[in-house]
């Protein structure tokens, strides 16, 4: 006989011996592990992760290009709206403004010249009309005088339009010069500075970000990412708590301000993790002591429902089924538990309520606070044993 066949024979014999030992009367001991049904509060929560952010932050860039001549603020500096943050070398833009103003002066002189030419042509036309009445000037000469006057009027209009264009160029040059002063658009705190003196910034196809200003770090928000299976239970106004890695033992209180309809993946395709769809839920949180900082990772718990005084049992008790039981696993808000009565499990049908991580609220005429409910059954023989899943205290 081959080694493989001997292995199969020995394995089958060992299995048969174990089965016979388990079936022999008096060779096994049954232990019921129980927990006590209790009254108390129960809180249903949704867990999520997120990041701490300012409620409002503005990226400050530049519209014009050039070398940085000065940087007036640093990280964590408090700034006022309109305060200068940095300056780009203005000499190029000052030259453009001077050129534009010279063009404006030239255009205004052109208006004066065109106006004088029009006045001359109008005098000529007036004299031609007078002489034409005395038959001294021919009709052809009179028509030429009319044409010259109209041309002079048109040239004056062109000169005035050139003045308006030159004024617009001056205004644009003034604006570009003003853009060399990088100013804060809001009151707030500098949370990012991405520029140094001497650095050249190029505002070509994309505006470079030089500073990020947060308006108020004492009132912040948490952008949390809630799984699509849980988002249906989240509503604006619900209370929440979260912790951050910097202060793991200190929970921070927050409140749901917004549940966004678009998924995080729709807003940012890079946000998808393991093909799990999440939705952005925004929480408001006060930060009077400045412990929270932008970018911190938050471990969030959102309270979706709570009850103060309910009968609750371990969720493991709802999953327990003794061998040979035909009781259904429950559904439609109903379930079963087994109450231990004189050492034997007794089936009790229950109505299911709120559930948290460990317990589930139940109601049933045959179950009261203080009753022992079975969470697991251990069957042991002289050499070993097996158990049904669950947790609690042992009863024989």
LUMKE-102897 format. One record per atom (N, C-alpha, C): x, z negated, y. Coordinates in steps of 0.2 Angstrom, whole numbers, plus 5000, padded with zeros to 4 digits. Each point is the difference from the previous one (the first is absolute). Layout:
BEGIN
XZY;...
***
This chain:
BEGIN
500450004994;499650005006;500450005006;499850045005;500550015006;499949945005;500549995004;500049945005;499450005004;499750065003;499450005004;499449984996;499950024994;499549974996;500049934999;500649974998;500149935000;499849965006;500150035006;499949975006;499250005001;499750054998;499250005001;499749954995;500350004994;499749954995;500149935003;500649985002;500149935002;499649995006;499950045005;499649995006;499349994998;499750044996;499349994998;499949944996;500549974996;499949944997;500049945005;500450015005;500149945005;499350005004;499750065001;499450005004;499449974996;500050024993;499549974996;500149934999;500649975000;500149934999;499749965007;500150035006;499849975006;499250005000;499750064998;499350005000;499749954995;500349994994;499749964996;500049925002;500649995004;500149935002;499549995006;499850055004;499649995005;499249994998;499950044994;499349994997;499949944996;500549974998;499949944995;499649955004;499549974997;499749945003;500449945001;499949975006;500449945001;500750025002;500250065001;500750015002;500150025007;499549995004;500050025007;499749945004;500250005007;499749955004;499850045007;499449995002;499750035006;500149965006;500350025005;500049965006;499750045006;499549975004;499750035005;500449985007;500250045004;500349995006;499550005005;499949955004;499450005005;500249995007;499550015004;500149985007;499349975003;500049965005;499449975002;499750045006;499450024999;499650035005;499949955006;500150035006;500149955006;499650035006;499749965004;499750025006;500650005006;499950055004;500550005006;500050075003;500450015005;500050065004;500450064996;499850065001;500350054998;500150065005;500550035000;500250055006;500250064996;499650065002;500250064998;500550045005;500550024998;500550035004;500350074998;500250045005;500350064998;500749995003;500550024995;500749995002;500350075002;500550005005;500350075002;500649985003;500450055001;500650005004;500050035006;500449995005;500050035006;500649995005;500050025006;500549985004;499849985007;500449955003;499849985007;500250055005;499550015005;500250045005;499749985007;500350025005;499649985007;499450045000;499549975004;499350035000;500150065004;500450015005;500250065004;500750015001;500350054998;500750025002;500050075002;500550015005;500050075003;500850024999;500050064997;500750035000;500250045007;500549985002;500250025007;500650054999;499850075002;500550054999;500250035007;500350065000;500250035006;499750075000;499850035006;499850075001;500650045001;500549975003;500650045003;500649994996;500550045000;500649994996;500649985005;500549974997;500649995004;500349934997;500649995002;500349944998;499749935003;500049954996;499849945003;500549965005;499749995006;500549975005;500049935000;499449974998;499949925000;499549984995;500149954997;499449964996;499949935003;499449995002;499949945004;499749944995;499850024994;499749944996;500350004993;499949954996;500249994994;499549984995;500149994994;499549984995;499749935002;499449994999;499649945002;499949995007;500250055004;499949995008;499350015001;499749955005;499350015002;500050055006;499650045000;500050055005;499350015003;499950035006;499450015004;499950075000;499350025001;499850075000;500450035007;500350064999;500450035005;500749985001;500249954996;500749975001;500550054997;500550025003;500550054997;500449974994;500050044995;500349984994;500750034999;500150065002;500650045000;500050065005;500550035002;500150055004;500450064997;499750065001;500450064998;500450025006;500650034999;500450035006;499550045004;499949995007;499550045003;500350065004;500750015000;500350055004;499750074999;499950024994;499850064999;499350015003;499649954999;499350015003;499949995007;500549965003;500050005007;500250075003;500550034997;500250075002;499450054999;499649994995;499450054999;499549985005;499949945002;499549985006;500350035006;500650005002;500350035006;499950075000;500150034994;499950085000;499250015001;499649964997;499350025001;499849995007;500249955004;499949995007;500250055004;500650034999;500350065003;499550064999;499850014994;499550054999;499450005004;499849935000;499349995004;500250025008;500549975002;500250025007;500050085001;500350034996;500050075000;499450045000;499549974996;499450034999;499649985007;500049945002;499749995007;500250045005;500750025000;500250055006;499750064998;499950024994;499750074999;499350005002;499749945000;499350005003;500050025007;500549965004;500050015007;500250085002;500450034996;500250075001;499450044998;499649994995;499450044998;499549995006;499949945002;499549995005;500250045007;500650005002;500250045005;499950074999;500250034995;499950074998;499250015001;499649964997;499350015000;499750005008;500349965004;499849995007;500250075003;500650034999;500250065003;499550064998;499950004993;499550054998;499350005003;499849945001;499349995003;500150035007;500549985004;500150035007;500050075000;500450034995;500050085000;499350034998;499649964996;499450034998;499550005006;500149945004;499549995006;500250065005;500650015001;500250055005;499850074997;500150014994;499850074997;499250015001;499649954999;499350015001;499850015007;500449975005;499950015007;500150085001;500650024998;500250075001;499650054997;499749984994;499650054996;499450015004;499749955004;499450015004;500150055005;500750015003;500150045005;500350074997;499950014994;500350064996;500750015001;500449945001;500750015001;500350004993;499749954995;500349994993;499550044995;500350034996;499650044995;499749954995;499550024996;499749964995;500549984995;500450054998;500549984995;500549945002;500250005006;500449955002;499649935000;499450015002;499649935000;499949984993;499950044995;500049984993;500749974998;500550035002;500749974998;500049935003;499849995006;500049935003;499649954996;499450024998;499649964996;500449984993;500350054997;500449994994;500549955001;500450015005;500649965001;499749925001;499549995004;499749945001;499849964993;499750044996;499849984993;500649984996;500550045000;500749994997;500349935002;500049995007;500249945003;499649944998;499450014999;499649944998;500249984992;500050064996;500249984993;500749975000;500550025004;500649974999;500049935003;499649985004;499949935002;499749964995;499550034996;499749974994;500649984995;500450064999;500549994995;500549945002;500250005006;500549955003;499749934999;499349995001;499749944999;500049984993;499950054996;500049984992;500749984998;500550035003;500649984998;500249935002;499749985006;500149935002;499749954995;499450024998;499649964995;500449994994;500350064997;500450004994;500649965001;500450005006;500649965002;499849935000;499449985003;499849935000;499949974993;499750044996;499949984993;500749994996;500550055002;500649994997;500449935002;499949995007;500249945002;499749944997;499450004999;499649944997;500349994993;500150064996;500250004993;500749975000;500450025005;500749975000;500049935002;499649985004;499949925002;499849964994;499550034996;499849974994;500649994995;500350064999;500650004995;500549955002;500149995007;500549955002;499849934999;499349995001;499749934998;500149994993;500050054996;500049984992;500749984998;500550015005;500749974998;500049925000;499449975003;499949935000;499649994994;500249974994;499649984995;499749945001;499350005001;499749935002;499549984994;499849945000;499649974995;499350025002;499550024995;499450025002;499549945000;500249944997;499649944999;500449945001;499749955001;500349935000;500149984992;500649984999;500149984993;500749984998;500250014994;500749984998;500350064996;500750005002;500450064997;500149984992;499750034996;500249994993;500550054997;500150065003;500550044998;500350045006;500750004999;500450045005;500450044996;499950075001;500450054996;500450045005;500349985005;500450045005;500649955003;500550035001;500649975003;500250045006;500449975005;500350035006;500550054997;499950065003;500550064998;499750044995;499549984997;499650044995;499750065003;500050064997;499650065003;499450004996;499450015003;499450014997;499750075002;499750034995;499850075000;499250004999;499750015005;499250014999;499850075000;500150034994;499950074999;499350004996;500150014993;499450014996;499649944999;500349945000;499749934998;500349955005;499549965003;500349955004;500349944997;500649995001;500449954997;499749935002;500049954995;499849935002;500549965002;500049975006;500649965003;499849934999;499449985001;499849935000;499350004996;499949944997;499349984998;499849935003;499450015004;499849945004;499449974996;500049944998;499449964997;499649975006;499450005000;499649975006;500049935000;499949974994;499949925000;500249984993;500549974999;500249974993;499749944998;499649975005;499649944998;499350014997;499850075000;499450024997;500250064996;500049994994;500350064996;499450024994;500250054996;499650024995;500450014994;499650004994;500350024994;499650064997;500450054999;499750064997;500150004992;499549984997;500049994993;499750064996;500250014994;499850054995;499649984994;499450015001;499549974995;499950054994;500049994994;499950044995;499250035000;499950064998;499450035000;499549964996;500249974995;499549964996;499749945003;500449975006;499849945003;499750015007;500250065003;499850015007;499250005001;499650014995;499350005001;499849935002;500449954998;499849935002;500249975006;500450045004;500349985006;499650025006;499949965005;499650015006;500349975006;499950035005;500349985007;499749935001;500449955003;499849935001;500249964995;500250024994;500149954994;500749975002;500049934997;500649975001;500650024995;500649995002;500550014995;500649965002;500549994995;500649965001;500650054997;500649995003;500550034997;500749965001;500550024996;500649975001;500550065001;500649985002;500650045001;500649974997;500450054998;500649974996;500449955004;500050015007;500449955004;499749934999;499449994999;499649945000;499650004994;500250004994;499650004994;499549954999;500249945003;499549944999;499549995006;500050045004;499650005006;499550055001;499449994998;499550055001;499750015007;499950075002;499850015006;499350035000;499549975004;499350025000;499950075004;499650044998;499850065003;499350024999;499850055003;499350024999;500050085000;499650034996;499950074999;499750035006;500450055004;499750035006;499750074998;500350034995;499850074999;500250024993;499550044996;500150034994;500050075001;500550044999;500150075002;499750044994;499650055002;499750054995;500550044997;500550035003;500550044997;500549964996;500250034994;500549964996;500650005003;500549964999;500750005002;500350064998;499850034994;500450064998;499850065004;499350005003;499850055004;500450005006;500149945003;500450005006;500750014999;500349984995;500750014998;500150014993;500150074998;500150014993;500549974996;500549975004;500649974997;499849934998;499449975002;499849934999;499749994993;499950064996;499749994993;500549964996;499849954996;500549974996;499650004993;500450034995;499750004993;499350035000;499950055004;499350035000;499449955001;500249945003;499549955002;499750025007;499450015001;499750015007;499949945003;500249995007;499949945003;499750025007;499749955003;499750015007;500249955005;500150025006;500349955005;499549955002;500149945000;499649955003;500449965005;499850005006;500449975006;499749935001;500549955000;499849935001;500349985007;499749965004;500249975006;500349934998;500649985003;500349944999;500349975007;499949945001;500449975006;500749984998;500450015005;500749984999;500349965005;499749945002;500249975006;500749975000;500349994994;500749974999;500550054999;499850074999;500550055000;500350004993;499749974995;500350004993;499950074997;499550045001;499950064997;500450065004;500350044997;500450065003;499750064998;500150055004;499850074997;500450024994;499650034996;500350034994;500049954994;499849945001;500049954994;499550024995;500249994993;499550024995;499649944999;499350015000;499549954999;499750004993;499949954997;499649994994;499349975002;499550044999;499449995003;499449984995;499649955002;499449984996;499450015005;499550044998;499450015005;499549964996;499649965003;499549964997;499350045001;499850034994;499450045000;499449974999;500049944997;499449964999;500249934998;499649955001;500149934998;499449964999;500049954996;499549954999;500349934999;499649955003;500349945000;499949964994;499450004997;499849954994;499750044995;500450034995;499750044995;500349974993;499750014995;500249994993;500550054998;500649994998;500550044999;500449994993;500250054997;500350004993;500650045001;500649994996;500550044999;499850074998;500350055003;499850074998;500150014993;500549974997;500250014993;499449984995;499649955003;499449984996;499550054999;500050055005;499550054999;500350064995;500650004999;500350054995;500049974993;500049944999;500049974993;499450024996;500250024994;499550024994;500349974994;499649964996;500249974994;500050064995;500450004994;500050054995;499350014997;499850064999;499350014998;499550005005;500149995006;499549995005;499850075002;499350015001;499750065002;499850005007;500249955004;499850005007;500350055004;499650035004;500350065004;500549975005;500450045003;500449985005;499749985007;499450025001;499649995006;500150065004;499550005005;500050065005;499449995004;500050045006;499449995005;500049935002;500549975001;500049935003;499949944995;500050024994;499949954995;500649994995;500149954997;500549994995;499849944996;500549984996;499949944995;500749965000;499849934999;500649954999;499849964994;500549974997;499849964994;500249935002;499449965000;500149925001;500249974994;500449955000;500249964994;499649944999;499650004995;499549954999;500149974993;500249944999;500249964994;500550044996;500550035003;500650044997;499850074998;499450025002;499950074998;499850045007;500250065000;499850045006;499250025000;499750005006;499350025000;499950055006;499750054998;500050065005;499549985006;500250025006;499649995006;500050065004;499550035001;499950065005;500049985007;500450035004;500149985007;499950065005;499849985006;500050055005;500750005004;500350055001;500750005003;499950015008;500449965003;500150005008;500750025002;500249975006;500650025002;500649984996;500550045000;500649984996;500750005005;500449964998;500750005003;500550024995;500649985001;500650024995;499949964994;499749945000;500049964994;499349984997;499550005005;499349974998;499550055002;499449994996;499450045002;499449955001;499650025005;499449965001;499550024995;499649954997;499550024995;499449955001;499450024997;499449965000;499750014994;499749954997;499750004994;499649934999;499450004997;499749944999;500349954995;500450044995;500349964995;500749985001;500350005006;500649995002;500149965006;500449945000;500049965006;500749985001;500149975006;500749985002;500249944995;500650004997;500349964995;500050024993;499650064999;500050024993;500650044999;500249994993;500650034998;499950074998;500350055002;499950074998;500750034997;499950044995;500550024996;500450065003;500649995001;500450065002;500550034995;500149974994;500450024995;499949974994;500150034994;500049974994;500650014996;500349954998;500650004996;499949984992;500250054996;499949994993;500749994997;500149954997;500749984997;499949994992;500550024997;500149984993;500649954999;500249994994;500649964999;500650035002;500050075000;500750035002;499950045006;499550005004;499950045006;499350015002;499950045004;499350015003;499950065005;499450005003;499950055005;499549975005;499950035005;499649975006;499650065003;499449985003;499750055004;500249985007;500050055005;500350005006;499649955005;500449975005;499749965004;500449945002;499849955003;500449945002;499549945001;500349945000;499649945001;500349944995;499549954998;500349954997;499750004992;500349974996;499950014993;499449954997;499650034996;499549954997;499950024993;500049964995;500050014993;499349994998;
***
